């Protein structure tokens, strides 16, 4: 169970970060904003997926 959660967490962080960094344009300020948005949205997605997977695995 923990390996499944760890794999899902890692893939979520990588995919969200790659999405936001791929569409970052402009200078250093815009890249910093994109990185901040990636961290915030990755954290929110991490919490949501963790709750859903925990509920599914406890059934």
N, C-alpha and C positions, 0 to 999 in steps of 0.2 A: 504494500500500500504506500509506504513512504517513497519507494522508488518511482512509483507512478506520479505522485505529487511533485517530487523533485524534478522529474523530467518535464512535466507540464509547466512548472514554474520557470524552468530554464528556457523552454521554447517560447513562452509568452514574453519574457523579458527580451529575448533576442529579436523576436519578430516585431514587437512594438518599437523597440529602439531602431531597428533597421528601417521600418516604415517612416518614422519621423525624421531620421537623419538622411534618408534618401530624398525626401521632398524639401529639405532645408536649402534655402538659396539666399544669396546676399553675402554679407560680411560676417565677421565674428559675432556680432550681436545677434543676428538671426540664427546662427548655428547654436548659440547659447540658449536662445529661446526654444529652439526645437529640442535641444537636449533636456531642458527643464520640462517641457511638455511630455517628452517620452518617459521621463522618470515618474512624473505624476500619474499619467495614464497607465503606465505599467504597474504602479502600486495599486491603483484602483482595480485594474483587471486581475491582478494577483489575488486580492482579497475576495473578489467575486468568484473566481474560479476555484479558490480554495474552499469556500463555503459550499459551492455546488458539488465538487468532487467529494468532500467529506460527507455530505448528506447522502450522496449516491452510494458511497462505499459502506456506510453504516446501516444500510437497509438490509 
